[in-house]
């Protein structure tokens, strides 16, 4: 009797088990669908989180643009100032060179006007010395006068003032002025025959042209 009850209980358990398995199998697809649905929703949420945010204007952009414009303006000002500096420097150099040249010319020819004023005095002294003395006393005066003239000529020579050597030279219109001409046998044309008034030069500059007579 007990064995039959055990057998009956085992069969009932087996029947319950068989009936329960199809139910579990039928419910399994629904759970999977729910899981898939939840997985898709999670992925959508992740995509939303990962999606880039809409571009919003950065307030610093305007400041950067303003600074860039300021830098450009400053660069332009620097270029203008450099150009102005170069022009001012060139003008200064030209002025310096011009002043130096004027100073050199002044130092070289500073005695020019004085020498021109002295030349008539030298002419008169030479004319006086050309007169022959009548006696010994006049000769002494003449010698003293000649010494004074030589001292004056020596002082002028130190400053670059010298007489132009003309006698027997070829006529040079740059230094001489022909006031007479004469034909002389054996003398080539254009040669200086006589000097009426000495010419003078200051270094390489003409002070007064010599007045001469030339051969034809």
HUHURA-V530095 format. One line per field, one symbol per residue. phi: phi as a letter, one per 20 degrees, with the letter a starting at -180 (. if undefined). psi: psi as a letter, one per 30 degrees, with the letter a starting at -180 (. if undefined). A space follows every 50 residues. Layout:
phi: ???
psi: ???
This chain:
phi: .fffffffffffffffffffffffffffffffffffffffffffffffff gffffdgeffffffffffffffffffffffffffffffffffffffffff ffffffffcfegfffffegfffgffffffffffebfffffffffffffff ffffffffenebfefdgmeffcffcccedbcbecfndffnefebdebfec cdlddfebffecddee
psi: eeeeeeeeeeeeeeeeeefeeeeeeefeeeeeeeeeeeeeeeeeeeeeef kklkkkkkffeeeeeeeeeeeeeeeeeeeeeeeeeeeeeeeeeeeeeeee eeeeeeeegfgeeeeeffeeeeeeeeeeffkkkeaeeeeeeeeeeeeeee eeeeeeefggkllkjekglkkjfffljkfllkkkkfklkgkkekjekkll ljcgkkekkkjlklk.
